[in-house]
Amino acid sequence: MFEQYPQSRMRRVRKQASTRNLVAENQLSTNDLIYPMFVLEGENQKQIVPSMPGVERMSIDLLVKEAQELLELGIQGVALFPVTPPEAKSLCASEAFNPQGLAQRAVRALKAAVPDIAIITDVALDPFTSHGQDGLIDDTGYVLNDETIEVLVKQALSHAEAGADIVAPSDMMDGRIGEIRKALEEQGYINTCIMAYSAKYASSYYGPFRDAVGSASNIKGGDKKSYQMDPANSDEALREIALDLQEGADMVMVKPGMPYLDIVRRCKDEFKVPTFAYQVSGEYAMHKAAFANGWLNEEQVILESLLAFKRAGADGILTYFAKQAAQLLKG
């Protein structure tokens, strides 16, 4: 099929940048980037996240300014994660669907000020439960599936009503995509997209994120293995993805990202649907530590790590490096 050396010299097209660019199989652009943002109460407020250098929690007014800057850089999507005050957390997670809740107010402010940016909202209960789990629990601490779905539906509807473009259930309850899709249709939110966290693993890479949203102290060393996926499994991910697509998901998510690029590839090959991946907080923290110590070249590694997602088949990447990557891509 292929000529042998010296007729075929693989290095010919690698000699200079122009030919390397001409034959590049994948390209990274700002269209691929989604920036996760942490929003907190107050005005003109910023808080650093110690385990995620360079990432800040910010109040809604500053969030709006940041979103405007992101859009100017070419980033067209943001994912919102609220930092719920401890006094607003409860066993029943009622703050999750409060029409005047932090996430809902942030969505309305963003849509009013930056209407051209796509707003993705997290549909899960861990920021709102006093125990830090993603759902309601019974007396033994087991996360209840169907009872949790009832609250998730209310939460998703409150986000759609506020103006969210995409609701993203990240809870991993069975059947929640179908119930959310049904409710959105019945309430007239027919154009609200669902980005299903279909293959979300019970990973140890989430630690810094839990610090950022303030749920680490609530879960107190507990785990989420009874509902998030076992890192040992790959075929199971395809079944999860298939079920969510049948229930009405418009796009699917694999989380974490780089340790699970094989799942991204299998998903894209099998289903050929919009596929997203999340370069999670632990991945970000590891990279930042290596950069700070001078062990890795920051600019080159950021772009290489994100290109790996594209090569694996991801259509979009949630990454805390989005802003920095956009600046690098614009040169």
C-alpha positions in Angstrom: 0.0 0.0 0.0 2.8 2.4 0.8 6.1 3.0 -0.9 9.3 1.9 0.9 12.2 4.0 1.9 13.7 6.0 0.1 10.7 6.6 -2.1 8.7 7.2 1.0 10.4 9.6 3.5 8.0 10.5 6.3 10.2 13.4 7.3 9.7 15.3 4.0 6.5 17.0 5.1 7.9 17.7 8.6 10.8 19.8 7.3 9.2 23.2 7.7 6.2 24.7 9.5 4.2 25.4 6.3 4.1 21.8 5.2 3.5 20.5 8.7 0.5 22.8 8.9 -0.8 21.7 5.5 -0.9 18.1 6.5 -2.1 18.5 10.2 -4.9 16.1 10.8 -6.4 18.1 13.7 -6.5 21.8 14.6 -7.3 23.6 17.9 -9.3 26.9 17.8 -11.1 29.1 20.2 -14.3 27.6 18.9 -13.3 24.4 20.8 -13.0 26.1 24.2 -15.4 26.4 27.1 -14.4 28.2 30.2 -15.6 27.0 33.6 -16.4 29.8 36.0 -17.1 29.9 39.7 -19.6 32.5 40.9 -20.1 33.7 44.5 -22.3 36.1 46.3 -21.6 39.8 46.8 -20.4 42.6 44.6 -16.9 43.3 43.4 -15.7 40.1 45.1 -12.9 37.8 44.1 -11.5 34.8 46.0 -8.5 32.8 44.9 -8.7 29.0 44.8 -5.5 27.9 46.5 -5.4 24.4 44.9 -6.0 26.0 41.4 -3.5 28.8 40.9 -4.9 31.4 38.6 -8.5 30.4 39.0 -10.8 32.7 41.0 -14.3 32.7 42.4 -16.0 36.0 41.5 -19.2 37.8 42.1 -21.8 38.3 39.3 -20.7 41.8 38.3 -17.1 40.6 37.8 -18.3 37.5 36.1 -20.0 39.6 33.5 -16.9 41.6 32.8 -14.9 38.3 32.5 -17.4 36.9 30.1 -17.1 40.0 27.9 -13.4 39.6 27.8 -13.7 35.9 26.9 -16.0 36.6 24.0 -13.6 39.2 22.7 -10.9 36.4 22.7 -13.2 34.2 20.7 -14.4 31.9 23.5 -18.1 31.4 22.9 -19.1 29.2 25.9 -18.9 29.4 29.7 -19.9 26.8 32.2 -21.2 28.1 35.5 -20.6 26.6 39.0 -22.1 28.4 42.0 -20.4 28.7 45.4 -23.3 28.2 47.7 -23.1 29.8 51.2 -23.1 27.2 54.0 -26.4 28.6 55.4 -28.2 27.9 52.1 -27.3 24.2 52.0 -29.7 21.6 53.2 -30.6 17.9 53.1 -33.3 18.6 50.5 -31.1 21.0 48.3 -34.0 23.4 47.8 -31.6 26.2 47.0 -30.8 24.4 43.8 -34.1 25.5 42.2 -34.6 28.8 43.9 -35.6 31.3 41.1 -33.5 33.9 42.9 -30.6 31.6 43.5 -27.0 32.5 42.7 -26.8 30.4 39.5 -30.1 31.7 38.2 -29.2 35.4 38.9 -25.8 34.8 37.2 -27.5 33.4 34.1 -29.9 36.3 33.8 -27.0 38.9 34.2 -24.9 37.2 31.6 -27.7 36.9 29.1 -28.5 40.6 29.5 -24.9 41.8 29.2 -23.3 39.2 26.9 -26.2 37.6 24.9 -23.9 36.1 22.3 -22.1 33.8 24.7 -23.4 30.3 25.3 -24.2 29.7 29.0 -23.9 26.1 30.3 -25.3 25.4 33.7 -24.4 22.6 36.0 -27.4 20.4 37.0 -26.4 18.6 40.2 -27.1 18.9 43.9 -23.7 18.7 45.5 -23.2 22.5 45.8 -26.5 22.6 47.6 -26.6 19.6 49.9 -25.3 19.8 53.5 -23.6 16.4 53.0 -21.9 17.1 49.6 -23.4 14.3 47.6 -25.0 14.9 44.2 -28.5 13.8 45.4 -30.8 13.2 48.2 -29.8 10.5 50.7 -31.6 8.0 52.9 -30.8 7.2 56.5 -27.8 5.1 55.6 -26.3 7.8 53.4 -27.2 6.1 50.1 -28.0 8.5 47.3 -31.6 8.1 46.2 -32.1 8.0 42.4 -35.8 8.8 41.7 -36.2 11.2 44.5 -33.1 13.1 43.3 -34.4 13.3 39.8 -37.5 15.2 41.0 -35.2 17.9 42.3 -33.0 17.9 39.3 -35.9 18.5 37.0 -36.9 21.6 39.1 -33.3 22.8 39.0 -33.0 22.4 35.2 -36.3 24.2 34.6 -35.2 27.1 36.8 -32.0 27.4 34.7 -34.0 27.3 31.5 -36.3 29.9 32.7 -33.4 32.1 33.7 -32.1 31.8 30.1 -29.5 29.1 30.1 -28.7 27.9 26.6 -27.5 24.4 27.7 -28.3 22.6 30.9 -25.7 20.0 31.9 -26.8 17.2 34.3 -23.6 16.0 35.9 -25.2 13.9 38.7 -25.2 10.5 37.0 -28.6 9.5 38.2 -30.3 6.9 36.0 -33.1 8.2 33.8 -32.6 11.9 34.6 -32.0 13.0 31.0 -35.4 11.7 29.9 -37.3 13.4 32.7 -35.5 16.7 32.2 -36.1 16.5 28.4 -39.8 15.8 29.0 -40.2 18.7 31.4 -38.4 21.1 29.1 -40.7 20.2 26.3 -43.8 20.5 28.4 -42.8 23.9 29.7 -42.0 25.2 26.2 -38.2 25.2 26.5 -37.9 23.3 23.3 -34.6 24.9 22.2 -32.8 24.4 25.6 -30.0 21.9 24.9 -29.0 19.1 27.2 -25.3 18.3 27.6 -25.3 15.0 29.4 -22.4 14.1 31.6 -22.9 10.6 30.4 -19.5 9.1 31.2 -18.6 10.7 34.5 -16.1 8.6 36.5 -15.7 8.4 40.3 -12.3 10.0 39.9 -9.8 11.3 42.3 -9.0 14.2 40.0 -11.9 16.3 41.2 -10.4 17.4 44.5 -9.5 21.0 43.7 -13.0 21.6 42.1 -14.6 20.6 45.4 -12.4 23.1 47.1 -13.5 25.7 44.6 -17.3 25.2 45.1 -17.0 24.6 48.8 -18.3 21.0 48.9 -15.1 19.3 50.0 -15.8 19.9 53.7 -19.3 18.7 53.3 -18.5 15.3 51.8 -15.9 14.7 54.6 -13.9 12.0 52.9 -16.9 10.2 51.4 -17.1 9.0 47.9 -19.5 8.9 44.9 -18.8 5.4 43.8 -22.5 4.3 44.0 -23.5 6.5 41.1 -20.4 7.7 39.3 -18.6 5.2 37.0 -15.9 2.8 37.9 -12.5 3.9 36.4 -11.9 0.3 35.4 -14.8 0.3 32.9 -15.0 1.3 29.3 -17.9 -0.7 27.7 -20.2 0.6 30.4 -19.5 4.1 29.3 -20.9 3.4 25.9 -24.0 2.0 27.4 -24.4 5.1 29.6 -23.9 7.3 26.5 -26.4 5.4 24.4 -29.1 5.6 27.1 -28.7 9.4 27.5 -28.9 9.9 23.8 -32.1 7.8 23.6 -33.5 9.9 26.4 -32.9 13.2 24.6 -29.4 14.4 25.2 -28.1 16.8 22.4 -24.5 16.3 23.3 -22.5 14.1 25.7 -19.6 14.6 28.1 -16.7 12.5 29.2 -15.2 13.4 32.5 -12.3 13.5 33.5 -10.5 14.3 30.3 -6.9 13.2 29.5 -6.9 10.0 31.6 -10.1 9.0 29.7 -9.3 10.0 26.1 -9.9 6.4 25.1 -13.6 6.9 26.1 -13.8 10.1 24.0 -12.5 8.2 21.0 -14.9 5.2 21.5 -17.8 7.6 21.9 -17.1 9.5 18.8 -16.5 6.4 16.7 -19.6 4.6 18.0 -22.2 7.4 18.0 -20.8 10.3 15.9 -22.6 12.8 18.1 -21.3 16.1 19.6 -18.8 14.9 22.2 -17.3 17.0 24.9 -14.5 16.4 27.4 -13.6 18.2 30.7 -10.0 18.8 31.5 -10.8 18.8 35.2 -9.4 20.6 38.2 -6.8 17.9 39.1 -5.4 17.9 35.6 -5.1 21.7 35.7 -3.5 21.7 39.2 -0.9 19.1 38.1 0.0 21.1 35.0 0.3 24.3 37.1 2.5 22.7 39.6 4.9 21.5 36.9 4.9 24.9 35.3 5.6 26.6 38.6 8.6 24.3 39.1 10.0 24.9 35.7 9.5 21.2 34.8 7.3 21.8 31.7 7.0 24.6 29.1 3.7 26.2 30.0 2.6 27.6 26.7 3.6 24.6 24.6 2.1 22.0 27.1 -1.2 23.9 27.4 -1.8 23.8 23.6 -0.5 20.2 23.3 -2.7 18.9 26.0 -5.8 20.6 24.4 -4.9 19.3 20.9 -4.9 15.8 22.4 -8.6 16.2 23.1 -9.2 17.1 19.5 -7.2 14.2 18.2 -9.3 11.9 20.4 -12.5 13.2 18.9 -13.7 15.9 21.2 -15.8 18.6 19.6 -15.4 20.9 22.6 -13.2 21.1 25.7 -14.1 22.5 29.1 -10.8 23.7 30.5 -9.5 26.2 33.0 -6.8 27.0 30.5 -9.3 28.3 28.0 -8.5 32.0 28.4 -4.8 31.5 28.3 -5.1 29.1 25.3 -7.2 31.6 23.4 -4.6 34.3 23.9 -1.9 31.9 22.7 -3.9 30.9 19.6 -4.5 34.5 18.7 -0.7 35.0 18.9 
